[in-house]
């Protein structure tokens, strides 16, 4: 007999594998809310708030941050 809980646990197992593969590809990560984003040609300016980041294996939290990105 096949139950619904089997389907749920099977899909959880697959998503954990996908997350592990994705995590290996990410070296630096910033998660935050944005207050403002502006763009001028290839230059983007961002004002971020209430965030956390993992840079070179170190975790940081911040209440406000600004950044410029060039694409």
Buried (B, 14 or more C-beta within 10 A) or exposed (E): EEEEEEEEEEEEEEEEEEEEEEEEEEEEEBEBEEEEEEEEEEEBEBBBEEBEBBEEEEEEEEEEBEEEEEE
